[in-house]
């Protein structure tokens, strides 16, 4: 796994935040007479991997703060609902899906509460894309237009849907899909954490069938790099770090008009 964030070549500050973490059962020893407590197996096998990308919206300070608050809030919620992980991968994993949606709404409330305390009353908002991997399942909760992809078997699949006005018009058949790229509504958010409306979508995919590589990014990358170019880079990758850095450099070479955040994580095709 590897992540990177860059302010780009135009923006004066970086409003993006990202997080890569793993979840483990752990024994906390509060007191003991044993002389070598550090040699005991106190940390268990990884239960889950959590990846987060948040792209702040609005003024530089407000956007960055919204992205930070959302990332912290969603991680607090996830860490407090670890019991849901035991349901993952089963036919009755509704508890985990509900917990992920609730985590995004918890982040939404945290950002709105902070904005309400500010004397200027300026709205704070951010995108939020969270991926939790509990082998062999990847669960993605999405609000906004940062993206999550899966790559495997020579195919790139976007597993999130851009929550923008332009994409909504395409979905409704009002705007032809081929005209979306040139539309000024392509990057106007219809849903965001902290905005008037947050409508988190939750998706579950089987990594054994879809592919072993997970990829999250803010729209600072996809404004300059096409899906075809992302897939081509993935087909030639030697490591997650190399892939992320190469795509960042490609976006910067084409102007880097926005903050750019990228996470890549590659899982084994079979559970080790």
DACORPE-V225010 format. One record per residue. N is the residue number from 0. RES is the residue in three letters. NEAR is the number of other ideal C-beta (glycine too) atoms within 8 Angstrom. Layout:
n: {N | N}
res: {RES | RES}
near: {NEAR | NEAR}
This chain:
n: {0 | 1 | 2 | 3 | 4 | 5 | 6 | 7 | 8 | 9 | 10 | 11 | 12 | 13 | 14 | 15 | 16 | 17 | 18 | 19 | 20 | 21 | 22 | 23 | 24 | 25 | 26 | 27 | 28 | 29 | 30 | 31 | 32 | 33 | 34 | 35 | 36 | 37 | 38 | 39 | 40 | 41 | 42 | 43 | 44 | 45 | 46 | 47 | 48 | 49 | 50 | 51 | 52 | 53 | 54 | 55 | 56 | 57 | 58 | 59 | 60 | 61 | 62 | 63 | 64 | 65 | 66 | 67 | 68 | 69 | 70 | 71 | 72 | 73 | 74 | 75 | 76 | 77 | 78 | 79 | 80 | 81 | 82 | 83 | 84 | 85 | 86 | 87 | 88 | 89 | 90 | 91 | 92 | 93 | 94 | 95 | 96 | 97 | 98 | 99 | 100 | 101 | 102 | 103 | 104 | 105 | 106 | 107 | 108 | 109 | 110 | 111 | 112 | 113 | 114 | 115 | 116 | 117 | 118 | 119 | 120 | 121 | 122 | 123 | 124 | 125 | 126 | 127 | 128 | 129 | 130 | 131 | 132 | 133 | 134 | 135 | 136 | 137 | 138 | 139 | 140 | 141 | 142 | 143 | 144 | 145 | 146 | 147 | 148 | 149 | 150 | 151 | 152 | 153 | 154 | 155 | 156 | 157 | 158 | 159 | 160 | 161 | 162 | 163 | 164 | 165 | 166 | 167 | 168 | 169 | 170 | 171 | 172 | 173 | 174 | 175 | 176 | 177 | 178 | 179 | 180 | 181 | 182 | 183 | 184 | 185 | 186 | 187 | 188 | 189 | 190 | 191 | 192 | 193 | 194 | 195 | 196 | 197 | 198 | 199 | 200 | 201 | 202 | 203 | 204 | 205 | 206 | 207 | 208 | 209 | 210 | 211 | 212 | 213 | 214 | 215 | 216 | 217 | 218 | 219 | 220 | 221 | 222 | 223 | 224 | 225 | 226 | 227 | 228 | 229 | 230 | 231 | 232 | 233 | 234 | 235 | 236 | 237 | 238 | 239 | 240 | 241 | 242 | 243 | 244 | 245 | 246 | 247 | 248 | 249 | 250 | 251 | 252 | 253 | 254 | 255 | 256 | 257 | 258 | 259 | 260 | 261 | 262 | 263 | 264 | 265 | 266 | 267 | 268 | 269 | 270 | 271}
res: {UNK | UNK | UNK | UNK | UNK | UNK | UNK | UNK | UNK | UNK | UNK | UNK | UNK | UNK | UNK | UNK | UNK | UNK | UNK | UNK | UNK | UNK | UNK | UNK | UNK | UNK | UNK | UNK | UNK | UNK | UNK | UNK | UNK | UNK | UNK | UNK | UNK | UNK | UNK | UNK | UNK | UNK | UNK | UNK | UNK | UNK | UNK | UNK | UNK | UNK | UNK | UNK | UNK | UNK | UNK | UNK | UNK | UNK | UNK | UNK | UNK | UNK | UNK | UNK | UNK | UNK | UNK | UNK | UNK | UNK | UNK | UNK | UNK | UNK | UNK | UNK | UNK | UNK | UNK | UNK | UNK | UNK | UNK | UNK | UNK | UNK | UNK | UNK | UNK | UNK | UNK | UNK | UNK | UNK | UNK | UNK | UNK | UNK | UNK | UNK | UNK | UNK | UNK | UNK | UNK | UNK | UNK | UNK | UNK | UNK | UNK | UNK | UNK | UNK | UNK | UNK | UNK | UNK | UNK | UNK | UNK | UNK | UNK | UNK | UNK | UNK | UNK | UNK | UNK | UNK | UNK | UNK | UNK | UNK | UNK | UNK | UNK | UNK | UNK | UNK | UNK | UNK | UNK | UNK | UNK | UNK | UNK | UNK | UNK | UNK | UNK | UNK | UNK | UNK | UNK | UNK | UNK | UNK | UNK | UNK | UNK | UNK | UNK | UNK | UNK | UNK | UNK | UNK | UNK | UNK | UNK | UNK | UNK | UNK | UNK | UNK | UNK | UNK | UNK | UNK | UNK | UNK | UNK | UNK | UNK | UNK | UNK | UNK | UNK | UNK | UNK | UNK | UNK | UNK | UNK | UNK | UNK | UNK | UNK | UNK | UNK | UNK | UNK | UNK | UNK | UNK | UNK | UNK | UNK | UNK | UNK | UNK | UNK | UNK | UNK | UNK | UNK | UNK | UNK | UNK | UNK | UNK | UNK | UNK | UNK | UNK | UNK | UNK | UNK | UNK | UNK | UNK | UNK | UNK | UNK | UNK | UNK | UNK | UNK | UNK | UNK | UNK | UNK | UNK | UNK | UNK | UNK | UNK | UNK | UNK | UNK | UNK | UNK | UNK | UNK | UNK | UNK | UNK | UNK | UNK | UNK | UNK | UNK | UNK | UNK | UNK | UNK | UNK | UNK | UNK | UNK | UNK}
near: {10 | 12 | 13 | 9 | 11 | 12 | 7 | 14 | 6 | 7 | 10 | 4 | 8 | 10 | 13 | 16 | 13 | 14 | 10 | 12 | 7 | 7 | 12 | 9 | 7 | 7 | 7 | 5 | 8 | 3 | 3 | 5 | 3 | 6 | 4 | 6 | 9 | 4 | 4 | 9 | 4 | 8 | 7 | 7 | 5 | 7 | 10 | 11 | 12 | 15 | 17 | 16 | 16 | 18 | 18 | 16 | 15 | 10 | 6 | 9 | 7 | 13 | 16 | 14 | 11 | 20 | 15 | 10 | 14 | 17 | 15 | 9 | 14 | 15 | 12 | 9 | 13 | 14 | 8 | 6 | 10 | 9 | 6 | 10 | 11 | 5 | 10 | 12 | 7 | 6 | 3 | 6 | 12 | 7 | 10 | 13 | 11 | 8 | 12 | 14 | 11 | 10 | 15 | 16 | 10 | 12 | 16 | 13 | 9 | 12 | 17 | 10 | 8 | 12 | 14 | 7 | 5 | 9 | 3 | 4 | 6 | 9 | 8 | 18 | 14 | 19 | 16 | 19 | 17 | 15 | 13 | 14 | 15 | 10 | 8 | 7 | 13 | 13 | 15 | 15 | 14 | 16 | 16 | 15 | 12 | 17 | 12 | 14 | 14 | 15 | 11 | 10 | 4 | 4 | 8 | 10 | 9 | 9 | 11 | 12 | 7 | 8 | 15 | 13 | 9 | 14 | 14 | 10 | 11 | 12 | 6 | 7 | 4 | 5 | 11 | 6 | 6 | 5 | 8 | 12 | 6 | 5 | 10 | 4 | 10 | 11 | 9 | 9 | 14 | 10 | 11 | 13 | 17 | 15 | 11 | 2 | 6 | 12 | 8 | 13 | 10 | 11 | 9 | 10 | 11 | 8 | 16 | 7 | 5 | 11 | 10 | 8 | 13 | 16 | 14 | 15 | 15 | 14 | 13 | 18 | 15 | 10 | 9 | 11 | 10 | 6 | 9 | 6 | 9 | 14 | 11 | 8 | 12 | 12 | 7 | 6 | 11 | 4 | 7 | 11 | 7 | 9 | 13 | 14 | 9 | 9 | 13 | 13 | 8 | 12 | 15 | 12 | 6 | 8 | 7 | 14 | 9 | 11 | 14 | 16 | 18 | 15 | 16 | 14 | 14 | 8 | 10 | 6 | 5 | 5 | 5 | 3}
